Amino acid sequence: MELLTAELRKALPGMYTTENEENPMVICKFFITFSNWTWYVLEFDGEDLFFGLVEGHEVEMGYFSLSELESVRNSHGLGVERDLYFEPTPLQTIQAQLQRKAA
């Protein structure tokens, strides 16, 4: 699966462009089917680096790279996938969903 299409590259805000927004839009979502790791993308540097919300051992804002996501494979060859049905969603909506899930 192509994680980052040309269309998504154009749609993603540049790095640091949403940092002063109270409730920026999450544009796309990546996940691993064989674990609980999920990445919600807010910004992209145009080359390799994303910024967004990461749900893994903790839920936190942070940086992650496209090359790293593309390199993840389990012993069956499964890797990170892009949620094809994800619609851009305000960050606070996703954070609230994750808090309810954790409760």
C-alpha positions in Angstrom: 0.0 0.0 0.0 1.2 3.5 -0.8 1.2 5.3 2.5 1.4 8.8 1.2 -0.2 9.5 -2.1 0.5 12.7 -4.2 -3.0 13.9 -3.3 -2.3 13.5 0.5 1.1 15.3 0.1 -0.7 18.3 -1.4 -3.4 18.2 1.4 -1.0 18.1 4.4 -0.1 21.4 5.9 3.6 22.2 6.1 5.6 21.7 9.3 4.7 24.2 12.1 1.8 25.8 10.1 -0.9 24.6 12.5 1.0 25.1 15.8 -1.0 28.2 16.7 -4.4 26.6 15.8 -6.5 25.6 18.8 -8.0 22.6 17.1 -6.1 21.7 13.9 -7.4 19.1 11.5 -6.0 15.6 11.4 -5.6 14.9 7.7 -4.8 11.2 7.6 -4.3 8.1 9.8 -1.8 5.3 9.7 -2.1 2.1 11.8 -0.7 -1.3 12.3 -3.2 -4.2 12.2 -1.1 -6.4 14.5 -0.7 -3.9 17.3 -2.3 -0.9 19.0 -0.1 1.7 17.3 -1.8 4.5 15.4 -0.5 7.7 13.9 -2.7 10.8 13.2 -1.1 13.2 10.9 -1.4 17.0 11.3 1.7 18.3 9.4 4.3 17.1 6.9 7.7 18.6 6.0 7.2 17.6 2.3 9.9 15.0 2.4 9.9 12.5 5.3 8.9 14.0 8.6 5.4 14.1 10.1 4.0 15.8 13.2 0.8 14.5 14.8 -0.8 12.5 17.5 0.7 9.1 18.3 -1.2 6.3 20.0 1.2 3.7 21.2 2.5 2.9 24.7 1.2 6.4 25.5 -0.9 8.9 23.6 1.2 11.9 22.8 2.0 14.5 20.2 5.3 14.0 18.4 7.3 13.6 15.2 7.6 10.4 13.2 8.9 9.6 9.7 7.4 8.2 6.6 10.5 6.1 6.0 10.2 4.6 9.5 6.5 3.8 8.9 7.3 2.2 5.6 10.1 0.0 7.1 7.8 -1.7 9.8 7.1 -5.3 9.0 6.1 -8.3 11.1 7.2 -11.9 10.5 4.3 -12.3 8.0 5.3 -9.2 6.0 2.4 -7.1 7.3 3.2 -3.4 7.7 1.7 0.0 8.5 -1.4 0.8 6.5 -3.3 4.0 5.8 -6.9 4.2 6.9 -8.6 4.5 3.5 -11.9 5.5 5.1 -10.5 8.2 7.4 -12.1 11.6 7.0 -10.2 14.7 8.1 -11.2 15.3 11.7 -10.5 18.0 14.3 -7.7 16.9 16.7 -9.8 17.5 19.8 -12.4 15.1 18.5 -9.8 12.3 18.1 -8.3 13.1 21.5 -11.8 12.8 23.1 -12.3 9.4 21.3 -9.0 8.1 22.7 -9.8 9.3 26.2 -13.2 7.4 26.1 -11.4 4.3 24.8 -8.9 4.5 27.6 -11.5 4.9 30.3 
